[in-house]
Amino acid sequence: MASFDPGRVEIAHWVINEIPKSFKRQEGTPPTLSEALSPYDVDVARFFERKISESFGRSKHEIQAIPGRATPESVLARLRYERGIIELSVDLGGRLHDSQSGAMSGGLLVVTEGTHAGNPILAVLKLEKEEGARAATAQVEGKSTYSVEYMRDLFLTGRTRVFKVAVFALDDDASSLVGWVCDPQSKGTDVADFFLETFLECELTNDPKVATRQFHAEAEKFINDHVDDPEKKSRYETAVIAELNRHDAEVRLRPFAEGNLDVEDRGAFVQAMRDAGVAPSFVKDIDLIRSRIRRMQYEFEAGVKVSYPADTPEGVVTVTGRDDGRTELLVVDELKNLHSRA
């Protein structure tokens, strides 16, 4: 599965486990792990689908398995139907409990299965446990799980928060995992190490800081190497800076090109970016280039350099191409200061 659209997730069934807050003085307090699938309820299924979509709307990191680790191998086996969902859920519940320290919130670990555009997926959600919900168990073929009444008390009150979400699927030849993670509990677009590395035993496919810097560098290279018209150069560079300064968590190459570049340049831009190794979509983090995207700079053959803030109002700086092939840059504003420089 080459890409993941969280709006296309359909949840078919799930297992709920309660994971207590861990303290050193209570190391023996075990998690409460279900022995059977929860009874299906369409409203609860829609709740999980909605929460997955909303969470990934904030941030979406592509992840990959750390080689040789047990948890990704167990998830892979389940997606191939070589392992039972209850067995996997019990293992994951115990692993999450062991991964957390006393500083981390307890809550619910929900292991769900369903489809994405017809392909099987497995999703893992760590949720807040609403303390006011009264526990009620049900028996499924003699095994304990949580009742529909309890699930509705937990999930349909509007008070349950999502702490962490991960979704896994098989790659195109079903030989390995592909996955995505988000962490609404963390600041910005970060993912807690204990959840990603210790619990899931995975790592980020693309470091957001590095991916963002690469996009910026390769986009500017394309503009300078492939665009001759000065006005178009200016417009494209402005679009790149605006994209990086937007509050959106993700950059997607094709939608960016379609929204900002002329038709004749869109395909070449996307291809050039992919040839340079820029991911088709990535989580944005401008920390490494923050100072560089605050200003625009033009450098001319004669050594003249003109620099101005990226958020300068439209009309202050105008760039046009002359008939003789040279570029004319016009600044219309009140002169504030004049300085000589070495």
C-alpha positions in Angstrom: 0.0 0.0 0.0 1.9 3.1 -1.3 -0.1 5.8 0.5 -2.5 6.1 3.5 -5.6 8.2 3.5 -7.1 8.0 7.0 -10.5 9.0 5.7 -10.8 5.6 4.0 -10.4 3.4 7.1 -13.2 1.1 7.9 -13.0 -0.7 11.3 -14.5 -4.3 11.5 -13.6 -5.4 15.1 -11.5 -4.6 18.1 -10.1 -5.7 21.4 -10.0 -3.3 24.4 -7.3 -3.6 27.2 -7.0 -1.4 30.3 -3.5 -0.3 31.1 -3.0 1.2 34.6 -0.6 4.0 35.4 2.6 2.4 36.5 4.4 3.3 39.7 7.5 1.6 41.1 5.7 0.8 44.4 2.9 -0.9 42.4 5.0 -2.8 39.9 2.8 -5.9 40.4 -0.4 -4.1 39.2 -1.2 -5.9 36.0 -3.2 -4.6 33.0 -6.7 -5.9 32.4 -6.5 -7.7 29.1 -9.6 -8.9 27.2 -9.9 -12.6 26.3 -12.2 -12.1 23.3 -13.2 -9.5 20.7 -15.6 -6.8 21.9 -19.2 -7.1 20.7 -19.6 -5.1 17.5 -21.4 -1.8 17.7 -21.7 0.4 14.6 -21.5 3.7 16.6 -18.3 2.6 18.4 -16.8 1.5 15.0 -17.5 4.9 13.6 -16.0 6.5 16.7 -12.7 4.7 16.1 -12.7 5.6 12.4 -13.4 9.2 13.2 -10.6 9.4 15.8 -8.1 7.8 13.5 -9.0 10.3 10.8 -8.9 13.3 13.1 -5.6 12.3 14.7 -3.8 11.8 11.4 -5.2 15.1 10.1 -2.9 16.7 12.7 0.3 14.8 11.9 1.2 11.7 10.0 4.7 10.0 10.2 5.5 7.1 8.0 7.3 4.4 10.1 9.2 1.2 9.5 10.1 -1.8 11.6 13.4 -1.8 13.5 15.1 -4.9 12.0 14.9 -8.1 14.1 12.4 -6.8 16.6 9.5 -9.0 17.9 6.6 -6.6 17.8 6.7 -5.8 14.1 7.1 -9.5 13.3 4.0 -10.2 15.4 1.9 -7.6 13.7 3.1 -8.8 10.3 2.1 -12.4 11.2 -1.4 -11.2 12.2 -1.9 -9.3 8.9 -1.0 -12.5 7.1 -3.5 -14.3 9.3 -0.7 -16.5 10.8 -1.5 -15.4 14.4 -4.6 -14.7 16.4 -5.8 -11.1 17.2 -6.4 -11.9 20.9 -2.9 -13.4 21.3 -1.4 -10.3 19.6 -3.6 -7.9 21.7 -2.5 -9.6 25.0 1.2 -9.3 23.9 0.7 -5.6 23.0 -1.1 -4.9 26.3 1.7 -6.3 28.3 4.4 -4.6 26.3 2.7 -1.2 26.6 2.3 -1.6 30.4 6.0 -2.5 30.6 7.1 0.4 28.4 5.5 3.1 30.4 6.9 4.9 33.5 5.0 6.5 36.3 5.1 9.9 34.4 3.0 8.5 31.6 -0.8 8.3 31.6 -2.6 5.1 32.0 -5.6 4.4 29.8 -6.9 2.0 27.2 -5.1 0.1 24.5 -7.5 -0.7 21.6 -6.2 -3.1 19.0 -8.5 -2.8 15.9 -8.7 -4.5 12.5 -10.4 -3.4 9.3 -9.6 -2.2 5.8 -8.1 0.7 4.0 -9.4 1.0 0.4 -10.1 -2.8 0.6 -6.7 -3.8 2.0 -6.4 -5.3 5.5 -5.0 -3.0 8.2 -4.3 -3.2 11.9 -4.6 -0.1 14.1 -3.4 0.4 17.6 -4.9 3.3 19.7 -3.9 4.4 23.1 -6.9 6.3 24.6 -7.7 8.2 27.7 -9.9 6.1 30.1 -12.9 8.1 31.2 -13.0 7.5 34.9 -16.7 8.0 35.1 -17.5 5.1 32.9 -18.5 2.1 34.9 -16.9 -1.2 34.0 -19.2 -3.9 32.7 -18.0 -7.2 31.3 -19.5 -9.5 28.9 -18.9 -13.2 28.1 -18.2 -14.3 24.6 -18.0 -18.1 24.3 -17.0 -18.2 28.0 -14.3 -15.5 27.6 -14.4 -12.1 29.2 -14.5 -8.8 27.3 -16.1 -5.4 27.7 -19.8 -5.0 27.1 -21.4 -2.6 24.5 -22.8 -0.6 27.5 -19.2 0.0 28.8 -17.9 0.9 25.3 -20.7 3.4 24.8 -20.0 5.0 28.2 -16.3 5.2 27.3 -16.4 6.3 23.7 -19.7 8.1 22.9 -19.6 10.7 25.7 -17.3 13.0 23.7 -14.8 13.1 26.6 -12.4 10.4 25.5 -9.1 11.8 24.2 -6.7 10.1 21.8 -3.1 9.8 23.1 -1.4 7.8 20.4 -2.4 6.0 17.1 -0.5 3.7 14.8 -1.8 1.9 11.7 -0.1 -1.0 9.9 -0.6 -2.7 6.6 1.2 -5.0 4.2 3.5 -3.7 1.5 2.6 -4.5 -2.1 4.0 -8.0 -2.1 3.0 -8.8 1.5 6.6 -9.4 2.5 6.9 -6.6 5.1 5.1 -3.9 7.0 4.3 -0.4 6.1 3.0 1.9 8.9 2.0 5.4 10.0 1.9 6.9 13.5 0.7 10.1 15.1 1.0 11.4 18.7 -1.7 14.0 19.5 -0.5 14.1 23.1 3.0 15.4 22.1 3.8 19.0 21.2 4.0 19.8 17.6 4.6 16.8 15.4 6.9 14.8 17.7 6.2 11.1 18.6 7.1 9.9 22.1 10.1 7.5 22.0 8.5 5.1 24.4 5.5 4.5 22.1 7.4 4.4 18.8 10.6 2.7 19.7 10.1 0.9 23.0 6.5 -0.3 22.5 6.0 -0.6 18.7 9.7 -1.2 18.0 9.6 0.9 14.9 11.4 4.1 13.7 10.5 7.0 11.5 11.1 6.4 7.8 11.8 10.1 7.2 13.0 12.5 9.9 10.6 15.5 9.4 13.4 18.1 10.0 15.6 16.5 7.3 12.7 15.9 4.9 11.6 19.5 5.2 15.1 20.8 4.6 15.5 18.6 1.6 12.2 19.8 0.1 13.3 23.4 0.5 16.7 22.8 -1.1 15.4 20.8 -4.0 12.5 23.1 -4.7 14.8 26.1 -4.9 17.2 24.1 -7.1 14.3 23.3 -9.5 13.3 26.9 -9.6 16.8 28.1 -10.4 17.6 25.4 -12.9 14.4 24.9 -14.8 12.5 28.2 -14.6 13.7 31.1 -16.8 11.0 33.7 -16.5 11.9 36.1 -13.5 8.3 36.7 -12.6 7.6 33.0 -12.5 10.8 32.3 -10.4 9.6 34.9 -7.9 6.1 33.4 -7.8 7.3 29.9 -7.3 9.8 30.8 -4.6 7.1 32.7 -2.8 4.8 29.7 -3.0 7.6 27.4 -1.5 8.2 29.8 1.4 4.4 30.1 2.0 4.0 26.3 2.0 6.7 25.9 4.6 5.3 28.7 6.8 1.7 27.4 6.7 0.3 25.7 9.8 -0.5 22.5 7.9 1.4 19.6 9.4 2.1 17.8 6.1 3.6 18.7 2.7 2.4 16.7 -0.3 4.3 17.2 -3.6 1.5 16.8 -6.2 -1.1 19.0 -4.4 1.5 21.6 -3.9 2.5 21.6 -7.6 -1.2 21.6 -8.7 -2.0 24.5 -6.4 1.0 26.7 -7.1 2.8 25.9 -10.4 1.8 26.5 -14.0 0.5 23.4 -15.8 3.5 23.0 -17.9 5.8 22.8 -14.9 3.9 20.6 -12.5 5.0 17.2 -13.8 8.6 18.2 -14.2 8.6 19.6 -10.6 7.2 16.4 -9.1 9.5 14.2 -11.1 12.6 16.3 -10.2 11.7 16.1 -6.5 11.2 12.4 -6.6 14.4 11.9 -8.5 16.2 13.8 -5.7 14.7 11.5 -3.1 12.0 13.8 -1.7 9.1 11.8 -0.3 5.7 12.3 -2.1 4.4 13.4 1.3 6.1 14.1 4.6 5.5 15.7 8.0 6.8 19.2 8.1 9.3 20.5 10.7 11.1 23.8 9.8 13.5 23.8 12.7 16.6 23.4 10.5 15.6 26.1 8.0 13.6 28.5 10.1 16.0 31.4 9.7 16.3 30.8 5.9 12.6 31.0 5.1 12.0 34.3 6.9 13.5 36.3 4.0 13.7 36.3 0.2 16.9 37.1 -1.6 17.8 37.9 -5.2 21.4 37.7 -6.3 22.4 39.3 -9.7 25.4 38.8 -12.0 26.9 42.1 -11.1 27.0 41.2 -7.4 23.9 43.0 -6.4 21.9 41.3 -3.7 18.4 42.3 -2.6 16.9 40.7 0.5 13.5 41.3 2.1 11.1 39.6 4.6 9.1 36.7 3.1 5.9 38.3 4.4 6.4 41.6 2.7 3.0 43.0 1.4 2.2 42.4 -2.2 3.2 45.3 -4.5 6.2 46.5 -2.5 8.6 44.3 -4.5 7.9 43.6 -8.2 10.0 41.3 -10.4 9.6 41.4 -14.2 11.6 40.1 -17.2 12.9 42.7 -19.7 12.9 42.1 -23.5 16.8 42.0 -23.4 16.7 38.9 -21.1 17.6 40.7 -18.0 15.5 41.0 -14.8 14.1 44.2 -13.4 13.4 44.3 -9.7 11.4 47.3 -8.5 11.0 48.3 -4.8 8.2 50.8 -4.1 8.2 51.9 -0.4 9.4 54.7 1.8 13.2 54.7 2.3 13.9 54.2 6.0 17.7 54.0 6.1 20.8 53.8 3.9 24.0 52.1 5.0 27.4 51.3 3.5 28.7 47.8 4.1 32.0 46.0 3.7 
